[in-house]
Amino acid sequence: MISYNLYTYLAVAGALLCFGLYGLMQHRSLIGMLISTELILNGAGLNFMAFNRFLAPDPAIGQVFALFIMGLAAAEAAIAVSLIFAVYRKYHTSDPERVNDLRG
């Protein structure tokens, strides 16, 4: 049986953070940036659950924070998708570099 410790979870969460940051910098579409942001939030949620599992005296603390992050990610996704649809409807592109005029 494989033994998992806190450092294993932190390494996976760090990898998710790095992949998310790399995706934010390299993606050319707004949807790719949204997915990269979700990776970053998943890494943060994994950190909370790992610290909850190994260090927290009360097991509900990390779970509440992880649920808060999941709710925040869902709200961010809903708002971002609606903004992406609005930008695409106005500019007929999902390339963030081609959208240079964001006034009315």
Rosetta blueprint (number, residue, H / E / L):
1 M L
2 I L
3 S L
4 Y L
5 N L
6 L H
7 Y H
8 T H
9 Y H
10 L H
11 A H
12 V H
13 A H
14 G H
15 A H
16 L H
17 L H
18 C H
19 F H
20 G H
21 L H
22 Y H
23 G H
24 L H
25 M H
26 Q H
27 H L
28 R L
29 S L
30 L H
31 I H
32 G H
33 M H
34 L H
35 I H
36 S H
37 T H
38 E H
39 L H
40 I H
41 L H
42 N H
43 G H
44 A H
45 G H
46 L H
47 N H
48 F H
49 M H
50 A H
51 F H
52 N H
53 R H
54 F H
55 L L
56 A L
57 P L
58 D L
59 P L
60 A H
61 I H
62 G H
63 Q H
64 V H
65 F H
66 A H
67 L H
68 F H
69 I H
70 M H
71 G H
72 L H
73 A H
74 A H
75 A H
76 E H
77 A H
78 A H
79 I H
80 A H
81 V H
82 S H
83 L H
84 I H
85 F H
86 A H
87 V H
88 Y H
89 R H
90 K H
91 Y H
92 H L
93 T L
94 S L
95 D L
96 P L
97 E L
98 R L
99 V L
100 N L
101 D L
102 L L
103 R L
104 G L
